[in-house]
Amino acid sequence: MTGRFGIGARFVALAVVWGASFLFIKVGLQGLSPAQVALARVGFGALALAVVLAVRRRPLPRDPALWGHLAVVSVLLCAAPFLLFSWAEQYISSGLASIFNATTPLLTMVFAAAALPAERLTPPRVAGLLLGFAGVLTLVGVWQGVDLSHELTAQLACLGATTCYGAAFVYLRRFVSPKGADPVVVAFGQVGFATVLLLVLAPVVASQPMHLSAAVVVSMLALGVLGTGIAYVWNTRVVAAWGAAHASSVTYLTPVVGVALGVLVLNEPVHWNEPVGALLVVLGILASHGKLARRAVRVSDENVGPPANR
């Protein structure tokens, strides 16, 4: 697939696959530790990408600088956030984790404003950030007071993961995309580096006994091959074509998929502040791109004119 349709189709596929990833993590935790889930995710993802590279006969780049950048991206886009989300889902629902994932565009905007001259902060973006921050406070339930429980810590871990994602999107756009490297090579490099890193750390963080079942194995295969392998090729293409902030808006749709699967498959409850907070976050993202203002102008224009035309 090429052209706008191709990028748009990849964007939708990313939303579906990454929305389902939170369900796969939750199922994986039934038999694995958080670090084992993260390691399985990047391991199966790296294997899938290696097969794609072999089939397409794509050579690995020889640019040391590119490999250095991919090593940085591997930490920001794979190792760190995968560990954080896996740990967090021990204490919160998969649906809530997917909702927190929707804060990625807001955090991407902050990093983009600092690193990309073309994406500096404007009044609409500042307003969007404030609205999105209000959504985060609603998700956390600040009116209940500060309770340093595992649930609050897990929510902060999710925000830490999306902060990593935001930095990674901008880093990809600034340092990796301009080099014109093949998206499969880029995806393999970052996921492969993350696999090596987590394997090195495995004796310390992933040595717990495993309790494998068919559901756990299938979930890890789907999470790795689709959510981390093939999806990262799509993501690299979307970032290169649409830019960091717009590409990260794939998280508009992932909460819908994540919450729906959590309710339907795992019977997870949904509290009123979760959809309300998610709505505020999405409205903040839309406001930051000026879309709410443009819609208001269109509505105003439609209401202007003689009474007979209204």
N, C-alpha and C positions, 0 to 999 in steps of 0.2 A: 504494500500500500504506500502511496506517495501523496504529496500535496497536503492540503488542509484536511481532507477527509482522513488521510492516514494518521496524522497527528491527533486529530479529534478522536478517532477510534482507539488509539493507544491511551489517550487520556481517560476515556470511559472505562477501558479495561483495567487501568491502574486503580481507579476508584473502587471497582468491584473486588479485585484481587486483594488490595490492601485493606479494604473494609472487612473482608473475610479473615484476614490475617489475625485479628484479635480473637476470633473464635478459635482458630488453630492453636494460638498460644495457650489459651485457657484449657483446651483439651490436652495439649502437650504437658501442661503442668500436673496433670493427673498421674503421670508416671515419671516425670523428669524434674530436675531442679531448674531454676531460672537460667543459670549459666549453661546447662545442658541443652535447654531449648534454644538459646541463642547460638550455641555451637552447631547444633543440628541444622538450624536455619541457614547459617552461612556456609556450612559444609555441603549440604545438598544443593544450595544455590551455586556454589563454585563448580561443583561437578556438572550441573546442568549447563552452565556457561562454557565450561571446557568442551563439552560435546558440541555446542553451537559453534565454537571457534574451529573445532576440527572439521565439522561438516562444511563450513563456509571457507575453510582454508585461509583464515585471516592470520597474518603474521603478527607477532607481538612487537610493539614499538621498541626502539633502541634509545629513546630519549630519556636520560637519567632524570631530568627535571620532571617529566611527565610521571614517571614512576614515583617520584617523591611526592608530587601532588596527590596521586592516587592513594598513597599511604595515609596522608592526612584525611582524605575523604573517607577512607575505610573506617577510621575511628569515629568520625562525625556522623556518617550516614549509616553505618552498620554496627560496629562492635558496641559502642557506648549506648545508643538508643535501644538496641535490641536487648541488652542486658537490663536497662532501666524499665522498659515496658514489661518484660517477662517477670521481673521482680515485683512490679506494681500489681500485676494481675493476680498475684497470690491473695491480695487484700481488697481489690475492687473488681467490679464486673467488667467483662470484656466490652460491653456497650459503653460504659463510662470511659474506659481507656480510649476507645475509638473517638469519643467526643472530645477528649483532651487533645487528641491528635489533630483536631481541626484548628488548633491554635497555631499550627505551623506557618501559615501565610503571614500572620501578624508578626511572629518572631523573625521570619524571613525578611519582612519589610524593615525591621529595625537594623538588621545586619546589612541589607542592601543599601539603606540610606547612608551607612558609614563607609561602605566599600565600593559602591557603584555610583558614579556621578550622575548617570542617567536616571537613577531611581531614588533621588533625594526626597526627604520628607516635604510634603506640601500640606496646606490646611486640611484638605479632605483626608489625607493619610493620617494626620495627627488625630482628627476626629474619629476615624476608624479604629485607631489603636486604643483610644480611650473607651470607645464602645465595646471593643473586643475584650479589653481588660475588665470591664464591668461584667461581661459574660463569664470570664474566668472566676471572678469573685462569686458570681451566682452559682457556678458549678461547685465551688468549694463549700459554699454555704456559710459565708462569713458571719451571718447573723446568729449562728449557733455558738459563736465564740471559738477561740483557738484551742483545739484539742490535739495534743501531740501524739495521736494514735497512729497505728499502722496505716489506717485509711488516709489520713491527711498526708503522711509521709509518702504513701503510694501516689497520691495526686501530685505532689511536688516532684516525684520521680518522673511522672508522665510529662510534666512541664520541662523538666531537665532534658528529656528525650527530644521533645519538639524544639527546644533551644538548639540542640545538636543538629537537628534536621534543618533548621533555619540557616545556621552557619554553613552547613554542607551545600545547600542549594546555591548560596551566593558564591562559595568557594568554587564549585563546579563551573558556574557561569563565568567567573573572572579568570580562573587559572587553567581549567581543563577544556572547556568548550572552544576557546580560541585556537587551540592547537589542532582542531579538526580530526582528532583521533576517532577511530571506529567505535561506535557506541557499545558493541559487544566487548571490545577490548577494554574499554573504560569500565564497564560493569564487572567484567572478570577481574580486572586489577583491584578494584575496591573490595569486592566480595572475597577474592582470594587472599588479600592482605589481612582482612578481618578474620578469616579462617585460621591463618597462621598465628595471628595474635592470640586468639582464643584457645588454640591448641597449646600454645606455650603456657598460658595461664590455667589450663584445664586441671593440672595436678592440685592446684590450690583452690580453684573456684568451682570445679565441675567433677569432683571425685565421689559424689554421693551415689548410693545404689540406685539403679534404674529399675522401673517396673513397667515393662513394655506391654502394650496391648495393640490390637489391630487399629483402634481409634487413634492411639498416640502415634503410631508409626505413620499412618496415612496422613494425619494432620501435619507431622513434621515434613513429610515428602511434599505435600501441597504448599506448606509455608516456605520451604526452601526452593523447590523447583520453580513454582509460580511466583510467590510473593517476593522472593529475593533474587532468583535467577532471571527469568524471562522479564519480569516486571522492571528490573533495573535497566534493562536495555531500552524498554519503552520510555522510562523516566529520563534517561540521558538524552534521547531524541527530543522529548518535549521541552526539557530545559534549554537545549540548544536552539529550538525553534521559537519558543514563546518567551523566554527570559525567566529569571529566578522567581520573581514574585508570582507571575501568572502560572508558571508550572506548579508551584507549591499549592495552588488553589485546588488541586486534585482532592485535597482534604475537605472540600465542601461536601462531597458525596460519601466519603468513607464512613462518617458517623451514621448515616442512614442505613448503610449495609451492615455496619457493625452492631448497631442497636437492634435492628430487625433480626439478625441471626442470633444474637444473645437471647432475645425474648423467645423466638421460635424454637431454637435448638436446646438452649440451656435453661429456659424458664427464668431468666433473670428479671428482677423487678426494675421498673423505671420510675424514679422519683420526679416530682414536678419540676424541680430546679434544674434537672439535667437537660430536658429539651428546651427549657427557657434559656438556660445558659448557652446552649449550642446555638439557638436562634440569635442571641445577642452577638456571639462570636462571628457567625456568618454575616449578619448585618454590618458588623464592624469591618469585615473584609470587603464587602460590597461598597461600603461608604468610602473606604480607603482608595478604591479604584474609581471613585466618582460616579458609580453607577446609580446610587440612590438619588444624587443630585440631578443627573440627566433624566431619570424617570420623573422626578418632580417637575422639571421644566417641561417635559412632554405633556404631563397631565395639565399643567397650567396653560400651555398653549392650546390644548384641546378645549379648555373651558372658556377661552377668549373668543368673542364674536357675538353676533346678534342672537337674541333669544331663540329665534326660529332654528338656528343651527345647533343648539345645545341638546 
